[in-house]
Amino acid sequence: MKNLLVALVLSAAAVAQTPAPQAQPAQPAQPAAQQPAAQQPAAQQPSAAQPAAPAQQKKEIKDPAEYNAYVGAVQQQDPTAKISGLEAFLTQYPNSVMKEDALDLLMATYQQANNQAKVVETANKILAANPDNVKALVLLAYYDRAGQKWADAKQHAERGLQALPKWTKPEGVSDADFEKQKTQFSGLLSSVAGLSALQLKDYPAAQKGLRAAVEADPKNVENVYPLALAYLSATPSDDVNGLFFIARAANLITDPKGKADVIKFGHSRYLKYHGAEDGWNELLAQTATTPLPPADFTIKQYVPPTPAEQAADIVKQKKPETMDFAEWELVLSEGKPEDVDVVWTAIKGKPLQFVAQVISVTPTKLTLAASVDDIQKKVADIELTMNAAIPAKLLPKEGAELTVEGTPVSYTPKPFMMVMEKGSLLTKAPPAGATKPPVRKKPSQ
């Protein structure tokens, strides 16, 4: 899903603005409409040859020589001749009232000639003359995105969206065509702004831009999939919207492998958020025909049980005599009073056999770790006083694993420490059912 290309269909004929001269010589015919811009592979370019945004009043060239130079340039049919004429006009009349119009047409002609460097150069000249020129901002945003100049693309796209409402309808363009063009530009600029923001990890801006692009074209997976990522990658993530659009993207992708990869990713995120399988297939079915989340759309979030709830479940499911040491520790340190009483009453004063790791040792006392969590942290959770001093030749080393017996007499909940007496080393394997260091899962927070 990398290097997504936005399909751009921007259709409208160029209308070269012919100014009214102060003196009225015989006026030449209106120049012919420009041909569509050359196509780039995999995506149609936005056409620079779109109607310019003229001033509210018709522009006039007062100098007949300037007028003739302008009209002579715009009427050239050969792109090379037109470029030469417009460049000469702009050099000779740098402050002409038609400067922006000439630059617009020059930019379109360079695009027709597939000269991207000159398109970009001319677009920047247009913005120097008019920072709100929509066509120049659209083309720069498009080329910046194609060149992965994300910061520039985002800036030009956002400026274009700000300028678009101020764009006035040129003469000779129907209301319907003008509104269509504005809608197309808005979708393109929103897409570029959103995709660029996503690359820059500006997730709120990515969500805003891509959501507008998806609302404008709900079937364009090249906006739908990045929108899902913008929701899921944010901190905090918006999983409800993200999961809707990842499922929607899975329905729009036609490549079998790409579809399978997106479904796998979406399924894993759904399980992480919801905590169970139920509802995933229904979400895929819903998004096949529903392009945007309904107003009441939601996905229930899985909320892990608290340590006290985990302790209560353990007490309900097991008798204390069948619990492992880590489960005793969880109940005694995190459980409700009634659950603590059940466990402590069952094990207090009764000899227990278990496997543990030595943390520290003296002939008469051992500190031990009996749960995997505490073994890994090298933290004692048992203090065992021996029945008799351990002979020197049997004295265990720190870090050794051994089987012992002891009788619980007291405990401290936090940090957990169980005090045992009547300790003894067991040289034989413990009987079946003896407590061994379990893989203790830390309580979910």
C-alpha positions in Angstrom: 0.0 0.0 0.0 3.0 2.3 -0.4 3.3 5.2 -2.9 -0.5 5.5 -3.4 -1.3 7.5 -6.5 -4.5 9.6 -6.5 -6.4 9.4 -9.7 -7.1 12.9 -10.9 -9.7 13.6 -13.4 -9.7 17.4 -13.9 -11.6 18.3 -17.1 -12.3 21.8 -18.3 -11.1 23.6 -21.4 -8.6 26.5 -21.1 -10.1 30.0 -21.7 -7.3 32.4 -22.5 -8.4 35.9 -21.3 -8.2 38.4 -24.1 -8.1 41.9 -22.6 -9.9 44.9 -24.1 -7.4 47.4 -25.5 -7.8 51.1 -24.9 -7.6 51.7 -28.7 -9.8 49.3 -30.6 -7.8 47.7 -33.4 -9.3 44.8 -35.3 -9.5 42.1 -32.7 -8.3 38.6 -33.5 -10.4 35.6 -33.0 -10.7 33.9 -29.5 -7.8 31.5 -29.2 -8.6 27.8 -29.4 -9.1 25.7 -26.3 -6.0 23.9 -25.1 -5.6 20.2 -25.4 -5.5 18.2 -22.1 -2.2 17.9 -20.4 0.1 14.9 -21.0 -0.6 11.9 -18.9 1.8 10.6 -16.3 2.0 6.8 -15.7 -0.6 5.5 -13.2 -2.4 8.8 -12.6 -3.7 11.6 -14.7 -2.1 14.9 -14.0 -4.1 17.9 -12.8 -4.5 20.1 -15.8 -2.9 23.6 -15.6 -5.0 24.5 -18.6 -8.1 25.4 -16.5 -10.0 28.7 -16.4 -8.1 31.5 -14.8 -9.6 33.5 -12.0 -9.8 37.0 -13.4 -10.4 40.2 -11.5 -14.0 41.3 -11.0 -13.7 43.9 -13.8 -12.5 43.1 -17.3 -8.8 43.7 -17.7 -7.6 46.3 -20.3 -4.3 46.7 -22.0 -3.9 50.4 -22.8 -0.9 50.1 -25.0 -1.7 48.7 -28.5 1.8 47.2 -28.9 1.5 45.4 -25.6 -2.0 44.2 -26.6 -0.7 42.8 -29.9 2.2 41.1 -28.2 -0.1 39.4 -25.8 -2.7 38.3 -28.3 0.0 37.2 -30.8 1.5 35.0 -28.1 -1.8 33.3 -26.9 -3.0 32.6 -30.4 0.1 30.5 -31.3 -0.9 26.9 -31.9 2.5 25.4 -31.7 3.5 25.0 -28.0 7.1 26.0 -28.6 6.1 29.2 -30.4 3.5 29.9 -27.7 6.1 29.4 -24.9 8.5 31.7 -26.8 5.9 34.4 -27.3 4.6 34.4 -23.7 8.2 34.4 -22.3 9.0 37.4 -24.5 5.8 39.2 -23.5 6.5 38.7 -19.8 10.1 39.9 -20.2 9.0 43.0 -22.2 6.0 43.8 -20.0 6.8 42.6 -16.5 4.1 44.8 -14.9 1.3 44.1 -17.4 -2.2 43.8 -16.2 -2.3 40.4 -17.9 0.9 39.1 -16.2 -1.0 36.5 -14.1 -3.1 35.4 -17.1 0.1 35.1 -19.3 1.8 33.1 -16.5 -1.3 30.8 -16.2 -1.2 30.0 -19.9 2.6 29.6 -19.9 2.3 27.1 -17.0 -0.4 25.2 -18.9 1.7 25.2 -22.1 4.8 23.9 -20.3 2.7 21.1 -18.8 1.4 20.3 -22.3 5.1 20.0 -23.3 5.8 17.7 -20.4 8.4 20.2 -19.0 7.8 19.6 -15.3 10.7 21.8 -14.1 9.3 24.8 -16.0 5.8 24.0 -14.8 7.0 24.3 -11.2 9.1 27.3 -11.9 6.2 29.1 -13.5 3.8 28.1 -10.8 6.1 29.7 -8.2 6.2 32.9 -10.3 2.4 32.9 -10.3 2.3 32.6 -6.5 4.7 35.5 -6.3 2.2 37.6 -8.2 -0.9 36.1 -6.5 -0.4 33.8 -3.5 -4.0 32.6 -3.8 -3.8 31.3 -7.4 -5.6 28.0 -7.1 -4.3 26.4 -10.2 -0.7 27.0 -9.2 -1.2 25.7 -5.7 -3.0 22.6 -7.1 -0.1 21.8 -9.5 2.6 22.4 -6.9 0.8 20.3 -4.3 0.5 17.5 -6.9 4.1 17.6 -8.0 5.4 17.9 -4.4 3.4 14.8 -3.5 4.7 12.9 -6.5 8.2 13.8 -5.5 7.5 12.9 -1.8 8.2 16.4 -0.7 5.7 16.0 2.1 6.1 19.3 4.0 5.9 21.3 0.8 3.0 19.2 -0.5 1.1 19.7 2.7 1.7 23.5 2.7 0.6 24.0 -0.9 -2.4 21.8 -0.5 -3.6 23.6 2.7 -3.0 27.0 1.1 -5.0 25.8 -2.0 -8.0 24.7 0.2 -7.9 28.2 1.9 -7.8 29.9 -1.5 -10.5 27.8 -3.1 -13.5 29.6 -1.6 -12.1 32.9 -2.9 -11.7 31.7 -6.5 -14.0 33.6 -8.8 -15.7 32.2 -11.9 -14.0 33.3 -15.1 -16.0 34.7 -18.0 -17.2 32.1 -20.5 -17.3 29.2 -18.0 -20.7 27.8 -17.0 -21.7 27.7 -13.3 -21.9 23.9 -13.5 -18.4 23.5 -15.0 -17.0 25.9 -12.5 -18.5 24.1 -9.5 -17.4 20.8 -10.9 -13.9 22.1 -11.2 -13.9 23.4 -7.6 -15.2 20.1 -6.3 -12.4 18.2 -8.1 -9.7 20.6 -6.8 -11.1 20.3 -3.3 -10.9 16.5 -3.4 -7.4 16.6 -4.8 -6.1 19.1 -2.3 -7.7 17.4 0.6 -6.1 14.1 -0.4 -2.7 15.6 -0.9 -2.9 17.5 2.4 -4.0 14.3 4.3 -1.5 11.9 2.7 1.3 14.4 3.3 0.3 14.9 7.0 0.2 11.1 7.4 3.8 10.8 6.2 4.7 13.6 8.6 2.9 11.8 11.4 0.6 14.8 11.9 -2.4 12.5 12.5 -5.1 15.1 13.3 -4.3 16.9 10.0 -4.2 13.6 8.2 -7.6 12.6 9.5 -9.1 15.9 8.5 -7.7 16.0 5.0 -8.3 12.3 4.2 -11.8 12.2 5.7 -12.8 15.1 3.4 -11.2 13.3 0.4 -13.1 10.1 1.3 -16.4 11.9 1.7 -15.8 13.4 -1.8 -14.9 10.0 -3.3 -15.9 7.1 -1.0 -14.7 4.4 -3.4 -11.2 5.6 -3.7 -9.2 3.1 -1.7 -6.1 5.2 -2.1 -7.6 7.6 0.4 -9.7 5.1 2.4 -6.8 3.0 3.5 -4.5 5.9 4.6 -7.5 7.4 6.5 -7.8 4.1 8.4 -4.1 4.3 9.3 -4.4 8.0 10.3 -7.1 7.0 12.9 -5.3 3.8 14.1 -1.8 5.4 14.3 -2.8 8.5 16.4 -2.2 8.7 20.1 -4.7 8.0 21.5 -6.0 6.0 18.6 -9.5 6.4 17.2 -10.1 2.6 16.9 -13.8 2.9 16.1 -13.3 5.0 13.0 -10.0 3.3 12.1 -11.6 -0.2 12.2 -14.6 0.9 10.1 -12.3 2.3 7.4 -9.8 -0.6 7.5 -12.8 -2.9 6.9 -14.0 -0.6 4.2 -10.6 -0.6 2.5 -10.5 -4.4 2.6 -13.8 -4.4 0.6 -12.4 -2.0 -2.0 -9.1 -3.7 -2.7 -9.2 -6.0 -5.7 -5.7 -7.5 -5.5 -6.1 -10.8 -3.6 -2.9 -10.6 -1.6 -3.4 -6.9 -0.7 -6.9 -7.7 0.4 -5.8 -10.6 2.5 -3.0 -8.5 4.1 -5.5 -5.7 5.0 -8.0 -8.2 6.4 -5.3 -9.8 8.6 -4.2 -6.4 9.9 -7.7 -5.2 10.5 -8.7 -8.5 12.2 -5.7 -8.2 14.6 -6.5 -4.6 15.5 -10.2 -5.6 16.0 -9.3 -8.4 18.4 -6.9 -6.0 20.3 -9.6 -3.4 20.7 -12.8 -5.5 21.1 -11.1 -8.5 22.8 -13.1 -11.1 20.9 -13.9 -12.4 17.4 -17.6 -11.6 17.4 -18.7 -8.7 15.2 -15.7 -8.7 12.8 -17.4 -10.5 9.9 -20.4 -8.4 10.4 -18.3 -5.3 10.1 -16.8 -6.5 6.9 -20.3 -7.1 5.5 -21.5 -3.7 6.6 -18.6 -1.8 5.1 -19.1 -3.5 1.7 -22.2 -1.3 1.1 -21.8 1.5 3.7 -19.1 4.0 2.7 -19.1 6.1 5.9 -19.7 5.2 9.5 -23.4 5.8 10.5 -24.1 8.3 13.2 -24.7 5.6 15.8 -21.8 3.4 14.7 -19.7 2.0 17.6 -17.6 -1.0 18.5 -17.5 -2.1 22.1 -14.1 -1.9 23.6 -12.7 -4.7 25.7 -11.9 -3.6 29.2 -9.5 -6.1 31.0 -10.5 -7.2 34.5 -8.9 -5.4 37.4 -6.4 -7.4 39.5 -9.2 -7.7 42.2 -11.5 -9.1 39.6 -8.8 -11.6 38.4 -8.3 -12.7 42.0 -12.1 -13.2 42.4 -12.2 -15.3 39.3 -9.4 -17.5 40.5 -11.1 -18.1 43.8 -14.3 -19.0 42.0 -12.6 -21.4 39.6 -10.1 -23.2 42.0 -9.7 -24.4 45.5 -6.8 -22.8 47.3 -5.1 -26.2 47.6 -4.9 -26.5 43.8 -3.6 -22.9 43.2 0.0 -22.2 42.4 2.1 -19.8 44.4 1.6 -17.0 41.9 -2.1 -17.3 42.2 -1.9 -17.2 46.0 0.3 -14.1 45.7 -2.3 -12.4 43.4 -5.2 -13.1 45.7 -3.4 -12.2 48.9 -2.0 -8.9 47.4 -4.9 -7.8 45.2 -8.0 -9.6 46.2 -11.1 -8.5 48.1 -11.1 -9.2 51.8 -13.5 -12.2 51.4 -11.3 -13.8 48.7 -8.2 -13.2 50.8 -9.8 -14.9 53.8 -10.7 -18.0 51.7 -7.1 -18.5 50.5 -5.3 -17.5 53.7 -7.5 -19.7 55.9 -6.8 -22.7 53.6 -3.0 -22.4 53.6 -2.0 -20.8 56.9 -0.2 -23.2 59.2 -0.2 -26.0 56.7 3.1 -27.5 55.3 3.5 -26.7 51.6 6.0 -28.2 49.2 7.2 -26.1 46.2 10.0 -25.3 43.8 11.7 -21.9 44.2 14.9 -20.1 43.3 17.4 -19.0 46.0 17.8 -15.2 46.3 19.9 -15.1 49.5 21.0 -17.9 51.9 22.2 -18.4 55.5 22.3 -21.7 57.3 19.1 -20.9 59.1 17.1 -18.7 56.7 16.5 -18.6 52.9 14.9 -15.9 50.8 13.3 -17.4 47.8 11.4 -16.4 44.6 8.6 -18.8 43.7 6.8 -17.0 40.8 8.3 -16.5 37.4 7.8 -12.7 37.6 9.9 -12.5 40.8 12.4 -15.0 39.5 13.1 -12.8 36.5 13.4 -9.7 38.6 15.5 -11.6 41.2 13.2 -10.4 43.9 12.3 -12.6 46.9 8.6 -13.3 47.7 9.2 -15.9 50.4 11.2 -15.8 53.6 11.8 -19.3 54.9 13.2 -20.0 58.4 14.7 -23.5 58.6 13.9 -26.2 61.1 17.6 -26.6 61.7 20.8 -25.1 60.4 21.7 -26.4 56.9 25.0 -28.3 56.9 27.7 -26.5 55.0 28.0 -29.2 52.3 24.2 -28.9 51.6 24.1 -25.1 51.7 22.5 -24.0 48.3 24.1 -21.3 46.2 22.3 -18.1 45.2 20.4 -18.5 42.0 20.0 -22.3 42.5 16.6 -23.9 42.0 15.5 -26.3 44.8 12.5 -28.0 46.3 11.6 -27.0 49.8 8.9 -27.4 52.4 7.6 -24.6 54.6 4.6 -23.6 56.7 3.0 -20.1 56.1 2.7 -18.0 59.2 2.2 -14.5 57.9 2.5 -12.3 54.8 2.9 -8.7 53.6 0.6 -7.8 50.7 2.7 -5.1 49.0 5.5 -5.6 48.3 4.5 -9.2 48.6 6.4 -11.4 51.1 5.2 -14.6 52.6 6.9 -15.7 55.9 7.2 -19.4 56.4 8.7 -21.5 59.2 9.6 -25.1 59.8 11.6 -25.1 56.5 13.4 -28.1 55.2 15.2 -29.0 52.0 13.7 -31.9 50.0 16.3 -34.0 48.2 13.7 -36.1 46.4 11.3 -34.9 43.7 8.2 -33.3 45.2 5.0 -35.4 45.1 2.5 -34.8 42.3 0.7 -31.6 42.8 3.6 -29.8 44.6 3.7 -26.1 43.8 6.2 -25.1 41.0 7.1 -21.7 39.8 4.3 -20.8 37.4 4.2 -18.6 34.4 2.5 -15.8 36.2 0.8 -13.1 34.2 1.0 -9.7 35.6 -2.4 -8.3 36.6 -3.9 -6.2 33.8 -4.0 -2.5 34.6 
